[in-house]
Amino acid sequence: MGNARLILLTLVLAACSSQGTGRSTGTGTVSGDVLAGPSCPVERPGDPTCLPVAVQGTVEFVQNDEIVASQTIDATGHYSLDLPPGSYTIQVNVGETPFPSCPSLEVVVEQGAESTINIDCDTGIR
């Protein structure tokens, strides 16, 4: 009975550890930061109080005009997602507000590869 438990525990741990990087699951990992700036009405170069701020919302991965995966952006502006190989358009959804305005970006996901896609959004502050 003890051997069966050890084998089951080993299988469960192996399944959990293969989900982290996408390398052994046939997927690739896309991650990055979604930040918006300027964050002050009168921004001065080098002013530490006017650094870009984390965007609140979701990052959506689109193929053939359909959202195939999405991830909530964390409090620091970071996202990370394992995806099947293929070409995707990355969109940021911030809800019904016009700002921040974020560009759509293209990414090609390859099996076992890690891609860093940082997204710079515009707050609209001038």
Secondary structure, DSSP 8 states (H G I E B T S, - for coil): -HHHHHHHHHHHHHHHHTTTTSTTTT-EEEEEEEEEE--SSS--TT-GGG--EE--SEEEEEETTEEEEEEE--TTSEEEEEE-SEEEEEEEE-TT-S-SB---EEEEE-TT-EEE--EEEE----
